């Protein structure tokens, strides 16, 4: 039975029928259901926040930086720096990222931080810092780009923050 083939009925009672309108209504309902399904699938996969589509992982010279590409405005996210072989001694974050994010916590706690050029540098003490996590909250919606350097190895980060 096809939905677009509406049967025209010859009733005894005078009722106005518009089979063309009924077909159009059925078609619009199909389109609406498919659109709703696509939006739900995008939400589940992480286009609007947490999920596989949003999660990015960049590896350079023994260091792996994991972050979410898509953020929600004023919701906390984590930027992780992981290495199996080298110690994380310094992390430099470009001022363009620092202006758009509020850092709520850094694990492990850096021994000191200072500004060099257009970056804030965080120093870590010890020879067993193989993982560092920055907990950040985006402060402005829109596109945010900047450079994060781990032991002078540059990683280009790009985020989109939903309002």
Secondary structure by P-SEA (a helix, b strand, c coil): ccccbbbbbbccccccccaaaaaaaaaaaaaaaaaaaaaaaaaaacccccccccbbbbbcccbbbbbbccccccbbbbbbbbbccccccbbbbcaaaaaaccccccccccccccccccbbbbbbbcccccbbbbbbbbccccbbbbbbbcccbbbbbbbbbcc
